Amino acid sequence: MVMDREKQRQRYIAGTEGAPPVPPPGGYRGAKRQQSAYVSPAPAPATAGYSAGETAAAAIEKKPSSVFSRIVLAVAGLFAGILLIVMIAGGTDLLYGVTMFALQLVVVGLVVAALVTSRGRMLGSIALVITLLFNVATVGGLSALRTSAAGTYDGMKSDEQKHEEAYPGIKDIDPQEALDQQSVEEVRAAAADLFADVRDQVTAQFGYQWVQVGDEDLRPERNGYGGESMLYEFATEGWATTEPIHDYATKVAIMDLIDQIVVDHGMYGLYAFNDPSESSIDPSVMTKLYGSDDPHTQHTWESYTENYPDPMRFYADIYDLANGDDSFRSTRDAQNARTGEPLEGLQLVVIASAVLQEADREAFEKKLEEYPGFY
Amino acid sequence: MTTVSTEPSAQSASADASAAASALLASNRKRRRIRRWIAIGTLPLTLAALLFVGKLLSMYAFAHQAISAYVVDDYAGSEASAHGQEFLNWFEPFKAPFNIGTALAGAEKLPEARAELEKALELAHGLEVCTVRINLALVIERQGDAAVADGDGAAGAEFYGEALTITSETPEECNSEDAQKQSSDPDRDMQQTKEDTEDRLKQKQQEQEQQQQPEEEKPEEQPEPQPSEEKLDELKEKLEQGQQERDQRQDGEDGGGTGTDKPW
């Protein structure tokens, strides 16, 4: 025992010149990790359940990853690459399709299989990370965001649907109507005549001067089959008086005068949306739209007529800031900033829906030949 | 003495190695136990995280499927996909009923569509309400069209009035650029769509009103000489034709600028 103690003591002091003493066999108390590393340099997972001798042997006989796990890693990488390419190509529908989902399941199965093999764990783990980052759900989500931002929801349209999408008319409306009724150019001319008469007579009778408001606007109309038709919603430029109109009797007189003029131009008599005596709009809604259900205190008067079966709709509005609250004032300010129109006074505009431009007539008729009896 | 002390020394070394191996095994077992308990302890958190990620990713998938199906007129498919958004409907909760309602509208199931869109309106906040209000107004307008087509002009006028209420209550913020960015129909100006709808509703309501009592109102609003009975009939016929044409036009706009063509 004396000798043993001496030997042990020698371990601590022999050859220690300039170096710290080595740890005792079994390591310092509480230093388990260092101890295990000292006794067995093999990786911790490999030592679990084995003796120190076995782990040491395993460390010595470290084997390379299996061919299977390498294949799995390659497959996971390849599939991720395919997903990204499909996303870049805008194939969100393909990403969320059954084929991709089935392929994804196969990849997941392979990755799991690689993970449970002893020599495939490392590469299987890498494949798992790749699969978790790039799969049909994550890449599909990114692709869906791109599609949403671009608004390119084409879906999986059949050839028939694609054919319908290019229909030049509007669903459920006989295209002959577009050919028979006023064209954009005719509406423009008729509106110009009408505006000129209204301006002249209002100026002559009330002395108001006029200013043009904004430019005309041509907005393509959709065809009801997911595409754009060759017809337009046409809004003329507007005309506005430069002076405000606050007096109730003047407002009535102006609307009466305009009523006569529009009838002279072949339109129906004016209909006042804001007037409870003739409008069917609910008083509460009227208050929201016009500030009150009493024309004396309304901030907006809105009258309308049309020339059916032709497409012209004529609007005559009077804005009166004196009857409006702050909200109305800010609305008018915003409109003024947007179009430059006067804050208050009388305004005129003509709108026509589903009208054809003369220049498009021939192309429209030619295109319709591809759709016999179709609308 | 030396030979006597060698054997105990070897025994001692063997005992040390054995003790070290035992200590290693014990520490490994302890570490495994700790790992297991950490795994068990964090399992709820892990599951919650997985669920969270799954929910987020499924939102995109279901929304995309709902829209894609709608685009190709597969309204049943669109509705089914939109129902997928209802599960754990925590994020942008208005979108699930909005998409369901829009798909139902596409399938002309108008009362059901209206109920879903009204639900969406309750769940929508801020600028989200803009697009919901537009689609809801369009669905109610179609209810009015259906009532008129069935010969019930009074009910039609009532529906148009309700739709007009929906549009008239649209917040002023819906005219902003930010609202346009959130529009479910980025190819069309939201303010313009709202104004078009409002104008159309006013006209339809007025037409129904005039058809209800055509002879009472005309003399007051038209200063020109009283039209003859024949002329009145002609006017009425024209108005009816106009109504029919507008109905057709409105139907034609299913998928059009004022239609509920995009459920997102």
Boltz contact constraints between the chains, C-beta under 6 A:
constraints:
  - contact:
      token1: [A, 3]
      token2: [B, 5]
      max_distance: 6.0
  - contact:
      token1: [A, 4]
      token2: [B, 9]
      max_distance: 6.0
  - contact:
      token1: [A, 25]
      token2: [B, 16]
      max_distance: 6.0
  - contact:
      token1: [A, 26]
      token2: [B, 20]
      max_distance: 6.0
  - contact:
      token1: [A, 32]
      token2: [B, 27]
      max_distance: 6.0
  - contact:
      token1: [A, 36]
      token2: [B, 24]
      max_distance: 6.0
  - contact:
      token1: [A, 39]
      token2: [B, 20]
      max_distance: 6.0
  - contact:
      token1: [A, 39]
      token2: [B, 24]
      max_distance: 6.0
  - contact:
      token1: [A, 47]
      token2: [B, 28]
      max_distance: 6.0
  - contact:
      token1: [A, 48]
      token2: [B, 28]
      max_distance: 6.0
  - contact:
      token1: [A, 51]
      token2: [B, 21]
      max_distance: 6.0
  - contact:
      token1: [A, 52]
      token2: [B, 21]
      max_distance: 6.0
  - contact:
      token1: [A, 52]
      token2: [B, 24]
      max_distance: 6.0
  - contact:
      token1: [A, 92]
      token2: [B, 64]
      max_distance: 6.0
  - contact:
      token1: [A, 93]
      token2: [B, 68]
      max_distance: 6.0
  - contact:
      token1: [A, 96]
      token2: [B, 61]
      max_distance: 6.0
  - contact:
      token1: [A, 137]
      token2: [B, 57]
      max_distance: 6.0
  - contact:
      token1: [A, 140]
      token2: [B, 61]
      max_distance: 6.0
  - contact:
      token1: [A, 141]
      token2: [B, 57]
      max_distance: 6.0
  - contact:
      token1: [A, 141]
      token2: [B, 60]
      max_distance: 6.0
  - contact:
      token1: [A, 144]
      token2: [B, 60]
      max_distance: 6.0
  - contact:
      token1: [A, 144]
      token2: [B, 64]
      max_distance: 6.0
  - contact:
      token1: [A, 151]
      token2: [B, 186]
      max_distance: 6.0
  - contact:
      token1: [A, 153]
      token2: [B, 67]
      max_distance: 6.0
  - contact:
      token1: [A, 153]
      token2: [B, 68]
      max_distance: 6.0
  - contact:
      token1: [A, 153]
      token2: [B, 71]
      max_distance: 6.0
  - contact:
      token1: [A, 155]
      token2: [B, 68]
      max_distance: 6.0
  - contact:
      token1: [A, 155]
      token2: [B, 71]
      max_distance: 6.0
  - contact:
      token1: [A, 155]
      token2: [B, 72]
      max_distance: 6.0
  - contact:
      token1: [A, 157]
      token2: [B, 72]
      max_distance: 6.0
  - contact:
      token1: [A, 170]
      token2: [B, 252]
      max_distance: 6.0
  - contact:
      token1: [A, 171]
      token2: [B, 252]
      max_distance: 6.0
  - contact:
      token1: [A, 172]
      token2: [B, 248]
      max_distance: 6.0
  - contact:
      token1: [A, 172]
      token2: [B, 251]
      max_distance: 6.0
  - contact:
      token1: [A, 172]
      token2: [B, 252]
      max_distance: 6.0
  - contact:
      token1: [A, 173]
      token2: [B, 248]
      max_distance: 6.0
  - contact:
      token1: [A, 173]
      token2: [B, 249]
      max_distance: 6.0
  - contact:
      token1: [A, 173]
      token2: [B, 252]
      max_distance: 6.0
  - contact:
      token1: [A, 222]
      token2: [B, 256]
      max_distance: 6.0
  - contact:
      token1: [A, 222]
      token2: [B, 257]
      max_distance: 6.0
  - contact:
      token1: [A, 224]
      token2: [B, 252]
      max_distance: 6.0
  - contact:
      token1: [A, 224]
      token2: [B, 254]
      max_distance: 6.0
  - contact:
      token1: [A, 224]
      token2: [B, 255]
      max_distance: 6.0
  - contact:
      token1: [A, 224]
      token2: [B, 256]
      max_distance: 6.0
  - contact:
      token1: [A, 226]
      token2: [B, 255]
      max_distance: 6.0
  - contact:
      token1: [A, 263]
      token2: [B, 224]
      max_distance: 6.0
  - contact:
      token1: [A, 269]
      token2: [B, 221]
      max_distance: 6.0
  - contact:
      token1: [A, 269]
      token2: [B, 222]
      max_distance: 6.0
  - contact:
      token1: [A, 271]
      token2: [B, 206]
      max_distance: 6.0
  - contact:
      token1: [A, 273]
      token2: [B, 202]
      max_distance: 6.0
  - contact:
      token1: [A, 278]
      token2: [B, 217]
      max_distance: 6.0
  - contact:
      token1: [A, 278]
      token2: [B, 221]
      max_distance: 6.0
  - contact:
      token1: [A, 280]
      token2: [B, 205]
      max_distance: 6.0
  - contact:
      token1: [A, 280]
      token2: [B, 209]
      max_distance: 6.0
  - contact:
      token1: [A, 282]
      token2: [B, 161]
      max_distance: 6.0
  - contact:
      token1: [A, 285]
      token2: [B, 164]
      max_distance: 6.0
  - contact:
      token1: [A, 285]
      token2: [B, 165]
      max_distance: 6.0
  - contact:
      token1: [A, 285]
      token2: [B, 168]
      max_distance: 6.0
  - contact:
      token1: [A, 288]
      token2: [B, 168]
      max_distance: 6.0
  - contact:
      token1: [A, 289]
      token2: [B, 168]
      max_distance: 6.0
  - contact:
      token1: [A, 308]
      token2: [B, 238]
      max_distance: 6.0
  - contact:
      token1: [A, 308]
      token2: [B, 242]
      max_distance: 6.0
